[in-house]
Every structure is written in C-alpha cells, then in structure tokens.
Amino acid sequence: FCPEEFLLFCDVVKLLVSRSADKSCKDKQGYTPLHAAAASGHIEIVKYLLRMGAEIILTCFLLSVFPVGHVEVVKLLVSRSADKSCKDKAATISGLLQ
C-alpha cells in the first residue's frame, strides 16, 4: 500500500509493469526504474519492483540512495543483496546499518 502522496506514482508503475514494461530498462545515464524509486525514497515502489523481479544491477547502487537519507530504502536493498562494498561509503553505510 503506497502512502497517499505516492499513489499516482504507484498506480503508474503498476500499470506499466502490468503492460509488460521492462523493469530493468535504463535511461541515458544507466538508471533503472528501481534506481529512480530508491533515490527518490519511494519505498513502496521499490518493494513492488523487487517483488515483480526487478534486479539491483548498478555497481555501488547505495551511493545514490544514502546521501539523500533514505535509510529504510538502504536497509531494504542491503537485505536484498545490494552492493554495499563501495570503498568511499562502506564505513558510513556499514555503521548506519549495524
């Protein structure tokens, strides 16, 4: 269930996925729908995309999420084996999640 402010985004994502949209498509910068949802803090969309089979495919994926302060998104991605081994953020991320 999506928070009220994200209902429209959730509905659009669900509609696109139901119409066979590619959950792993990339834009010109290499970002996927999962990356965009995570970086924006849309935890319900992140959960939905992961449930629907979206893969965490970006190297150092958490770097784009952590600076924005979306701790719950970071925890979810780590629990789903997101790469948390990036040298410059590893200590911060590890400390945050322990």
ZAPA-854396 format. One record per atom (N, C-alpha, C, O): residue number from 1; residue in three letters; atom name; x, y, z. Coordinates in pm, whole numbers. Layout:
N
 num residu atome   east  north     up
 NUM    ala    CA      X      Y      Z
...
% end
This chain:
98
 num residu atome   east  north     up
   1    phe     N     86   -117      0
   1    phe    CA      0      0      0
   1    phe     C     90    122      0
   1    phe     O    179    134     84
   2    cys     N     68    212    -93
   2    cys    CA    152    330   -109
   2    cys     C    100    446    -25
   2    cys     O    -22    463    -12
   3    pro     N    190    527     32
   3    pro    CA    144    647    103
   3    pro     C     66    736      6
   3    pro     O     86    732   -115
   4    glu     N    -23    816     61
   4    glu    CA   -110    900    -22
   4    glu     C    -36    981   -127
   4    glu     O    -78    987   -242
   5    glu     N     73   1044    -87
   5    glu    CA    144   1130   -182
   5    glu     C    208   1055   -298
   5    glu     O    247   1116   -398
   6    phe     N    218    923   -285
   6    phe    CA    280    843   -391
   6    phe     C    180    755   -466
   6    phe     O    221    675   -550
   7    leu     N     50    768   -437
   7    leu    CA    -49    682   -500
   7    leu     C    -44    690   -652
   7    leu     O    -50    587   -719
   8    leu     N    -34    808   -707
   8    leu    CA    -30    823   -851
   8    leu     C     92    753   -910
   8    leu     O     81    683  -1010
   9    phe     N    210    773   -846
   9    phe    CA    331    707   -894
   9    phe     C    316    555   -889
   9    phe     O    355    485   -982
  10    cys     N    260    506   -780
  10    cys    CA    242    361   -765
  10    cys     C    149    308   -872
  10    cys     O    175    203   -932
  11    asp     N     40    379   -897
  11    asp    CA    -55    336  -1000
  11    asp     C      9    332  -1137
  11    asp     O    -14    239  -1215
  12    val     N     89    433  -1169
  12    val    CA    156    439  -1299
  12    val     C    255    324  -1313
  12    val     O    259    257  -1417
  13    val     N    334    300  -1208
  13    val    CA    432    191  -1212
  13    val     C    361     57  -1229
  13    val     O    401    -25  -1311
  14    lys     N    255     35  -1152
  14    lys    CA    180    -91  -1161
  14    lys     C    118   -109  -1299
  14    lys     O    118   -219  -1352
  15    leu     N     65     -2  -1357
  15    leu    CA      8     -9  -1491
  15    leu     C    114    -46  -1593
  15    leu     O     93   -135  -1675
  16    leu     N    228     21  -1587
  16    leu    CA    335     -8  -1683
  16    leu     C    385   -151  -1669
  16    leu     O    406   -219  -1770
  17    val     N    404   -197  -1547
  17    val    CA    451   -334  -1525
  17    val     C    346   -434  -1573
  17    val     O    380   -536  -1633
  18    ser     N    219   -405  -1549
  18    ser    CA    112   -496  -1594
  18    ser     C    105   -503  -1746
  18    ser     O     54   -601  -1802
  19    arg     N    155   -401  -1812
  19    arg    CA    157   -397  -1960
  19    arg     C    292   -442  -2015
  19    arg     O    327   -411  -2129
  20    ser     N    367   -517  -1932
  20    ser    CA    495   -577  -1972
  20    ser     C    608   -478  -1992
  20    ser     O    698   -502  -2073
  21    ala     N    604   -367  -1921
  21    ala    CA    716   -272  -1929
  21    ala     C    842   -340  -1875
  21    ala     O    835   -421  -1782
  22    asp     N    954   -307  -1933
  22    asp    CA   1082   -364  -1891
  22    asp     C   1126   -302  -1759
  22    asp     O   1159   -184  -1754
  23    lys     N   1125   -382  -1653
  23    lys    CA   1160   -333  -1519
  23    lys     C   1309   -304  -1506
  23    lys     O   1351   -240  -1409
  24    ser     N   1388   -349  -1601
  24    ser    CA   1533   -329  -1595
  24    ser     C   1583   -236  -1705
  24    ser     O   1704   -229  -1729
  25    cys     N   1492   -163  -1771
  25    cys    CA   1536    -71  -1875
  25    cys     C   1622     39  -1813
  25    cys     O   1609     70  -1694
  26    lys     N   1709     96  -1894
  26    lys    CA   1800    200  -1844
  26    lys     C   1781    328  -1925
  26    lys     O   1753    324  -2045
  27    asp     N   1797    441  -1857
  27    asp    CA   1796    567  -1929
  27    asp     C   1938    598  -1978
  27    asp     O   2027    513  -1968
  28    lys     N   1960    717  -2030
  28    lys    CA   2091    752  -2086
  28    lys     C   2203    748  -1983
  28    lys     O   2319    725  -2019
  29    gln     N   2171    768  -1856
  29    gln    CA   2272    763  -1750
  29    gln     C   2288    624  -1691
  29    gln     O   2371    602  -1603
  30    gly     N   2207    529  -1739
  30    gly    CA   2214    393  -1691
  30    gly     C   2125    364  -1571
  30    gly     O   2137    257  -1510
  31    tyr     N   2037    457  -1537
  31    tyr    CA   1948    438  -1423
  31    tyr     C   1826    355  -1463
  31    tyr     O   1772    369  -1573
  32    thr     N   1785    268  -1372
  32    thr    CA   1667    184  -1393
  32    thr     C   1549    241  -1313
  32    thr     O   1568    331  -1232
  33    pro     N   1428    189  -1336
  33    pro    CA   1315    233  -1254
  33    pro     C   1339    208  -1104
  33    pro     O   1298    289  -1020
  34    leu     N   1406     98  -1071
  34    leu    CA   1437     70   -931
  34    leu     C   1531    176   -874
  34    leu     O   1512    222   -761
  35    his     N   1630    214   -952
  35    his    CA   1722    319   -909
  35    his     C   1648    450   -884
  35    his     O   1669    515   -782
  36    ala     N   1561    488   -976
  36    ala    CA   1486    613   -962
  36    ala     C   1396    611   -839
  36    ala     O   1389    709   -765
  37    ala     N   1328    500   -816
  37    ala    CA   1240    488   -700
  37    ala     C   1320    493   -571
  37    ala     O   1281    560   -475
  38    ala     N   1433    423   -568
  38    ala    CA   1517    420   -447
  38    ala     C   1576    557   -418
  38    ala     O   1572    603   -304
  39    ala     N   1629    622   -519
  39    ala    CA   1692    753   -500
  39    ala     C   1591    858   -456
  39    ala     O   1627    956   -391
  40    ser     N   1464    838   -492
  40    ser    CA   1358    932   -454
  40    ser     C   1293    896   -322
  40    ser     O   1208    970   -272
  41    gly     N   1331    781   -266
  41    gly    CA   1275    740   -138
  41    gly     C   1137    679   -146
  41    gly     O   1066    673    -46
  42    his     N   1098    633   -264
  42    his    CA    966    571   -281
  42    his     C    973    424   -240
  42    his     O    979    335   -325
  43    ile     N    974    399   -110
  43    ile    CA    995    265    -56
  43    ile     C    891    165   -107
  43    ile     O    925     50   -134
  44    glu     N    767    206   -120
  44    glu    CA    663    114   -166
  44    glu     C    684     75   -312
  44    glu     O    658    -40   -350
  45    ile     N    730    168   -393
  45    ile    CA    759    136   -533
  45    ile     C    881     45   -540
  45    ile     O    884    -47   -621
  46    val     N    981     71   -456
  46    val    CA   1099    -17   -450
  46    val     C   1055   -158   -415
  46    val     O   1096   -254   -481
  47    lys     N    973   -173   -311
  47    lys    CA    925   -305   -271
  47    lys     C    849   -373   -384
  47    lys     O    868   -491   -411
  48    tyr     N    762   -297   -450
  48    tyr    CA    683   -352   -561
  48    tyr     C    772   -400   -675
  48    tyr     O    756   -511   -725
  49    leu     N    867   -315   -716
  49    leu    CA    956   -354   -826
  49    leu     C   1039   -476   -790
  49    leu     O   1059   -564   -874
  50    leu     N   1086   -484   -667
  50    leu    CA   1161   -603   -625
  50    leu     C   1071   -727   -626
  50    leu     O   1114   -833   -670
  51    arg     N    948   -713   -577
  51    arg    CA    852   -825   -581
  51    arg     C    826   -871   -723
  51    arg     O    805   -990   -748
  52    met     N    827   -777   -816
  52    met    CA    797   -808   -956
  52    met     C    921   -855  -1032
  52    met     O    914   -879  -1153
  53    gly     N   1034   -867   -964
  53    gly    CA   1153   -923  -1027
  53    gly     C   1257   -825  -1074
  53    gly     O   1351   -865  -1143
  54    ala     N   1244   -698  -1040
  54    ala    CA   1347   -601  -1079
  54    ala     C   1478   -639  -1011
  54    ala     O   1479   -677   -894
  55    glu     N   1586   -627  -1084
  55    glu    CA   1717   -662  -1030
  55    glu     C   1792   -537   -986
  55    glu     O   1778   -430  -1045
  56    ile     N   1871   -553   -880
  56    ile    CA   1961   -447   -837
  56    ile     C   2088   -469   -916
  56    ile     O   2169   -556   -881
  57    ile     N   2107   -392  -1023
  57    ile    CA   2216   -421  -1115
  57    ile     C   2324   -313  -1122
  57    ile     O   2422   -330  -1194
  58    leu     N   2307   -205  -1047
  58    leu    CA   2406    -98  -1056
  58    leu     C   2519   -120   -956
  58    leu     O   2494   -157   -842
  59    thr     N   2641    -98   -999
  59    thr    CA   2755   -103   -909
  59    thr     C   2743     12   -809
  59    thr     O   2711    124   -847
  60    cys     N   2768    -17   -685
  60    cys    CA   2758     84   -578
  60    cys     C   2622    152   -580
  60    cys     O   2613    274   -566
  61    phe     N   2519     75   -596
  61    phe    CA   2382    123   -603
  61    phe     C   2348    214   -486
  61    phe     O   2278    314   -502
  62    leu     N   2398    181   -369
  62    leu    CA   2362    256   -249
  62    leu     C   2416    398   -247
  62    leu     O   2364    481   -173
  63    leu     N   2517    427   -325
  63    leu    CA   2573    562   -325
  63    leu     C   2469    666   -364
  63    leu     O   2472    778   -315
  64    ser     N   2380    629   -451
  64    ser    CA   2279    725   -495
  64    ser     C   2164    735   -397
  64    ser     O   2086    830   -403
  65    val     N   2151    639   -307
  65    val    CA   2041    639   -212
  65    val     C   2084    700    -79
  65    val     O   2012    783    -23
  66    phe     N   2200    661    -30
  66    phe    CA   2243    701    103
  66    phe     C   2250    853    121
  66    phe     O   2199    902    222
  67    pro     N   2311    931     30
  67    pro    CA   2323   1075     54
  67    pro     C   2189   1146     70
  67    pro     O   2182   1250    134
  68    val     N   2085   1091     13
  68    val    CA   1954   1154     21
  68    val     C   1888   1125    156
  68    val     O   1793   1192    194
  69    gly     N   1939   1026    228
  69    gly    CA   1890    997    362
  69    gly     C   1775    898    369
  69    gly     O   1701    897    467
  70    his     N   1759    816    270
  70    his    CA   1651    718    270
  70    his     C   1698    588    335
  70    his     O   1723    489    267
  71    val     N   1709    590    467
  71    val    CA   1766    479    542
  71    val     C   1687    350    520
  71    val     O   1745    243    506
  72    glu     N   1555    359    519
  72    glu    CA   1472    239    501
  72    glu     C   1495    176    364
  72    glu     O   1496     53    352
  73    val     N   1513    258    262
  73    val    CA   1543    206    128
  73    val     C   1679    136    130
  73    val     O   1693     27     74
  74    val     N   1778    198    193
  74    val    CA   1911    138    203
  74    val     C   1903      3    273
  74    val     O   1960    -95    225
  75    lys     N   1832     -3    385
  75    lys    CA   1819   -129    459
  75    lys     C   1753   -236    373
  75    lys     O   1797   -351    374
  76    leu     N   1648   -200    300
  76    leu    CA   1580   -296    213
  76    leu     C   1673   -349    106
  76    leu     O   1679   -469     82
  77    leu     N   1745   -260     40
  77    leu    CA   1835   -302    -67
  77    leu     C   1949   -388    -14
  77    leu     O   1989   -484    -80
  78    val     N   2001   -355    103
  78    val    CA   2106   -437    163
  78    val     C   2051   -575    194
  78    val     O   2119   -675    172
  79    ser     N   1928   -582    245
  79    ser    CA   1868   -712    276
  79    ser     C   1846   -794    150
  79    ser     O   1836   -917    157
  80    arg     N   1838   -727     35
  80    arg    CA   1820   -794    -93
  80    arg     C   1952   -806   -170
  80    arg     O   1953   -823   -292
  81    ser     N   2062   -796    -99
  81    ser    CA   2196   -814   -153
  81    ser     C   2245   -701   -241
  81    ser     O   2323   -724   -333
  82    ala     N   2201   -579   -216
  82    ala    CA   2255   -465   -289
  82    ala     C   2403   -453   -256
  82    ala     O   2446   -489   -146
  83    asp     N   2480   -404   -348
  83    asp    CA   2624   -390   -329
  83    asp     C   2652   -279   -228
  83    asp     O   2624   -162   -255
  84    lys     N   2706   -315   -113
  84    lys    CA   2740   -215    -13
  84    lys     C   2891   -208      9
  84    lys     O   2937   -164    114
  85    ser     N   2966   -251    -90
  85    ser    CA   3111   -261    -74
  85    ser     C   3188   -143   -133
  85    ser     O   3311   -149   -141
  86    cys     N   3121    -39   -175
  86    cys    CA   3192     75   -233
  86    cys     C   3288    134   -131
  86    cys     O   3249    163    -17
  87    lys     N   3411    151   -171
  87    lys    CA   3517    193    -79
  87    lys     C   3487    322     -5
  87    lys     O   3501    328    117
  88    asp     N   3445    426    -76
  88    asp    CA   3431    557    -14
  88    asp     C   3309    571     78
  88    asp     O   3304    665    157
  89    lys     N   3214    482     69
  89    lys    CA   3095    489    155
  89    lys     C   3080    368    245
  89    lys     O   2991    366    329
  90    ala     N   3163    268    232
  90    ala    CA   3146    142    304
  90    ala     C   3140    162    455
  90    ala     O   3053    104    520
  91    ala     N   3228    240    510
  91    ala    CA   3230    260    656
  91    ala     C   3101    329    701
  91    ala     O   3042    289    802
  92    thr     N   3058    429    629
  92    thr    CA   2937    502    667
  92    thr     C   2816    412    658
  92    thr     O   2735    407    750
  93    ile     N   2803    341    547
  93    ile    CA   2688    253    527
  93    ile     C   2689    141    630
  93    ile     O   2585    112    690
  94    ser     N   2803     79    651
  94    ser    CA   2813    -30    748
  94    ser     C   2775     19    888
  94    ser     O   2702    -49    960
  95    gly     N   2825    136    926
  95    gly    CA   2794    191   1056
  95    gly     C   2646    223   1073
  95    gly     O   2589    205   1180
  96    leu     N   2586    271    967
  96    leu    CA   2445    307    970
  96    leu     C   2355    185    988
  96    leu     O   2254    192   1057
  97    leu     N   2394     74    927
  97    leu    CA   2307    -42    925
  97    leu     C   2332   -142   1036
  97    leu     O   2258   -239   1048
  98    gln     N   2433   -120   1118
  98    gln    CA   2460   -217   1225
  98    gln     C   2387   -184   1351
  98    gln     O   2399   -256   1450
% end
